[in-house]
Amino acid sequence: MFKTQFHLSREHTPQSRLDHDVFNGGQILTYEFRNMVKDGKVEHKVGSIDFFKENSVFLTDGTDIECDMVIYGTGFSKSYDLFDASYVQPKLNVQKDGLYLYRNIIPPQVPNLAFIGSEVSTFNNILTHGLQSLWLKRMLKGEFKLPNSAAMNKSIDKEQAWKRSWMPPSSARASIWQLHMMKYHDNLVKDMGESYKRKFPIIDAVMPYQASDYKALFA
């Protein structure tokens, strides 16, 4: 479907499976680039830079492309150097595939510490971070209690085993929910003692959820 919509040739079609690729980054669907290519406003080429010249880049296939700016899209890696290396960092126990937390918020072994937004990734991060913030606020106000450390660790171990059983390896696997965003939101809402079904019964079964379905929680 995407190949047809974006007029992708064979060389511009990703090699990885779509259901795996969505766990390696966010996708923003826009036709602006496609339309600009069609109108001749931009050119695009798949390749690798061999070396730089004064006013151009020379590709490994021998192509010489004039340019005055090069943008490096190298991504980033997380650092937990902010935390005390003798106590907090060992307790966090960051794995090769990320930091596993209870509800992606609470590190059971470190008291008085919570993560909002930084250790979770969904298809609607603004909503997810809002629900996390509300969850933490209500917990701190005593509206519900956290399970004991053993129970939280058991939940984390179960989630970790599930993700590692099928989700493609990545340094951020611990934080990724993406296609299972709704289940994660459901857990947060149920913890708060609220109904995770935010629509009328029939509509709930056939219509997709939107951020507006949760607005009553923030009133």
C-alpha positions as CSV (number, residue, x, y, z in Angstrom):
1,M,0.0,0.0,0.0
2,F,2.8,2.4,1.0
3,K,4.8,1.5,-2.2
4,T,1.8,2.5,-4.3
5,Q,0.9,5.6,-2.4
6,F,4.5,7.0,-2.4
7,H,5.4,5.8,-5.9
8,L,8.4,3.8,-4.6
9,S,10.7,2.1,-7.0
10,R,12.4,-1.2,-6.1
11,E,15.6,0.6,-4.9
12,H,13.6,2.9,-2.7
13,T,11.6,0.1,-1.1
14,P,12.8,-0.8,2.4
15,Q,14.4,-4.2,2.7
16,S,13.0,-5.0,6.2
17,R,9.5,-6.2,7.0
18,L,7.1,-3.4,7.8
19,D,6.0,-5.0,11.1
20,H,9.6,-5.1,12.2
21,D,10.5,-1.7,10.8
22,V,7.9,0.1,12.9
23,F,9.9,-0.9,16.0
24,N,13.0,0.9,14.9
25,G,11.5,4.4,14.6
26,G,8.4,6.5,14.1
27,Q,6.8,6.9,10.7
28,I,5.2,10.2,9.7
29,L,3.1,9.8,6.6
30,T,3.3,12.9,4.3
31,Y,3.1,13.2,0.6
32,E,5.1,16.5,0.4
33,F,8.4,14.8,-0.6
34,R,6.7,12.5,-3.1
35,N,4.9,15.5,-4.7
36,M,8.1,17.6,-4.8
37,V,9.9,14.7,-6.6
38,K,7.1,14.5,-9.1
39,D,7.2,18.2,-9.7
40,G,11.0,18.2,-10.2
41,K,11.7,20.4,-7.2
42,V,14.0,17.8,-5.5
43,E,16.1,14.9,-6.6
44,H,16.9,11.8,-4.6
45,K,19.4,9.0,-4.8
46,V,20.2,5.9,-2.8
47,G,23.9,5.7,-2.1
48,S,26.8,6.3,0.3
49,I,29.3,9.1,0.5
50,D,32.9,8.1,-0.4
51,F,34.6,11.4,0.3
52,F,33.9,15.2,0.3
53,K,35.1,17.7,-2.2
54,E,35.2,21.5,-1.9
55,N,31.7,22.0,-3.4
56,S,30.3,18.5,-3.7
57,V,30.1,14.9,-2.3
58,F,31.5,12.0,-4.2
59,L,29.5,8.8,-3.9
60,T,30.8,5.2,-3.8
61,D,29.2,4.6,-7.2
62,G,31.2,7.4,-8.8
63,T,28.4,10.0,-8.8
64,D,29.5,13.6,-8.0
65,I,26.8,15.7,-6.4
66,E,27.1,19.4,-5.9
67,C,26.0,20.6,-2.5
68,D,26.6,23.3,0.1
69,M,25.2,21.5,3.1
70,V,25.4,18.0,4.5
71,I,23.0,16.9,7.3
72,Y,24.0,13.9,9.4
73,G,21.0,11.9,10.5
74,T,23.0,9.7,12.9
75,G,20.4,9.2,15.7
76,F,21.3,9.2,19.4
77,S,22.0,7.0,22.3
78,K,20.8,7.4,25.9
79,S,23.0,8.2,28.8
80,Y,22.3,7.7,32.5
81,D,25.4,9.5,33.7
82,L,23.1,12.0,35.4
83,F,22.6,9.4,38.2
84,D,25.0,8.5,40.9
85,A,27.3,5.8,39.6
86,S,27.9,4.1,42.9
87,Y,24.2,3.6,43.8
88,V,21.5,4.6,41.3
89,Q,23.1,3.3,38.1
90,P,23.7,-0.2,39.4
91,K,20.2,-0.3,40.8
92,L,18.7,0.7,37.5
93,N,20.4,-2.3,35.8
94,V,20.2,-0.9,32.3
95,Q,20.2,-3.8,29.8
96,K,21.5,-3.9,26.2
97,D,17.9,-3.4,25.1
98,G,17.1,-0.6,27.4
99,L,15.8,0.3,30.9
100,Y,13.0,-2.0,32.0
101,L,10.7,-0.3,34.5
102,Y,7.3,-1.0,36.1
103,R,4.8,0.5,33.8
104,N,7.8,2.1,32.0
105,I,7.8,4.6,34.9
106,I,9.0,3.1,38.2
107,P,12.4,1.5,39.0
108,P,11.5,-0.9,41.9
109,Q,15.0,-0.8,43.4
110,V,15.4,3.0,43.5
111,P,13.0,4.9,45.9
112,N,11.7,8.3,45.0
113,L,12.5,8.1,41.3
114,A,10.2,8.0,38.4
115,F,10.5,8.4,34.6
116,I,7.9,10.2,32.6
117,G,8.2,10.2,28.8
118,S,11.8,9.2,28.4
119,E,11.4,5.4,28.8
120,V,8.3,4.7,26.6
121,S,7.5,5.0,22.9
122,T,4.1,4.6,21.3
123,F,2.3,5.9,18.2
124,N,0.8,8.8,20.2
125,N,3.6,9.9,22.6
126,I,1.8,13.0,23.7
127,L,-1.2,11.1,24.9
128,T,1.1,8.4,26.5
129,H,3.1,10.9,28.4
130,G,0.0,12.6,29.6
131,L,-1.4,9.4,30.9
132,Q,1.9,8.6,32.6
133,S,1.9,12.0,34.3
134,L,-1.7,11.5,35.5
135,W,-0.9,8.0,36.7
136,L,2.1,9.3,38.7
137,K,0.1,12.2,40.1
138,R,-2.7,10.0,41.3
139,M,-0.2,7.5,42.8
140,L,1.6,10.2,44.7
141,K,-1.7,11.6,46.0
142,G,-2.5,8.1,47.4
143,E,-5.4,7.3,45.1
144,F,-3.8,3.9,44.4
145,K,-0.8,2.1,45.7
146,L,2.1,0.5,43.9
147,P,2.6,-3.3,44.2
148,N,5.5,-4.4,46.4
149,S,8.9,-4.7,44.8
150,A,8.6,-8.4,44.2
151,A,5.4,-8.0,42.4
152,M,6.7,-5.1,40.3
153,N,9.9,-7.1,39.4
154,K,7.7,-10.1,38.4
155,S,5.7,-7.8,36.1
156,I,8.9,-6.4,34.6
157,D,10.4,-9.9,34.1
158,K,7.2,-11.0,32.3
159,E,7.2,-8.0,30.0
160,Q,10.9,-8.4,29.3
161,A,10.5,-12.1,28.4
162,W,7.5,-11.2,26.1
163,K,9.4,-8.5,24.2
164,R,12.5,-10.5,23.8
165,S,10.5,-13.5,22.5
166,W,9.5,-11.8,19.3
167,M,10.4,-8.0,19.1
168,P,13.4,-7.2,16.9
169,P,16.5,-6.4,19.0
170,S,17.3,-2.7,19.6
171,S,18.8,-0.6,22.2
172,A,15.4,0.8,23.0
173,R,13.3,-2.4,23.1
174,A,12.5,-1.9,26.8
175,S,10.6,1.3,26.0
176,I,8.8,0.3,22.8
177,W,5.1,-0.4,22.7
178,Q,4.1,0.9,19.3
179,L,1.6,-1.6,17.9
180,H,0.6,-2.6,21.5
181,M,0.0,1.0,22.6
182,M,-3.6,0.4,23.6
183,K,-2.7,-2.4,26.0
184,Y,-0.2,-0.1,27.7
185,H,-2.8,2.7,28.0
186,D,-5.3,0.2,29.3
187,N,-3.0,-0.8,32.1
188,L,-2.4,2.7,33.2
189,V,-6.1,3.6,33.2
190,K,-7.0,0.4,35.1
191,D,-4.4,1.1,37.7
192,M,-6.0,4.5,38.3
193,G,-9.4,2.7,38.9
194,E,-10.9,4.1,35.7
195,S,-12.6,2.2,32.9
196,Y,-10.3,1.4,30.1
197,K,-13.3,1.2,27.7
198,R,-13.7,4.9,26.9
199,K,-16.6,4.6,24.3
200,F,-20.1,3.2,24.2
201,P,-20.0,-0.6,23.9
202,I,-20.8,-1.0,20.2
203,I,-18.6,1.9,19.2
204,D,-15.8,0.7,21.4
205,A,-15.6,-2.5,19.4
206,V,-15.5,-1.0,15.9
207,M,-13.9,2.5,16.2
208,P,-10.3,3.4,16.7
209,Y,-9.3,5.3,19.9
210,Q,-8.2,8.9,19.8
211,A,-6.6,11.1,22.4
212,S,-10.0,12.9,22.9
213,D,-11.4,9.6,24.3
214,Y,-9.3,10.2,27.4
215,K,-10.1,13.9,27.9
216,A,-12.5,13.2,30.8
217,L,-9.5,11.8,32.8
218,F,-7.8,15.2,32.6
219,A,-10.8,17.4,33.5
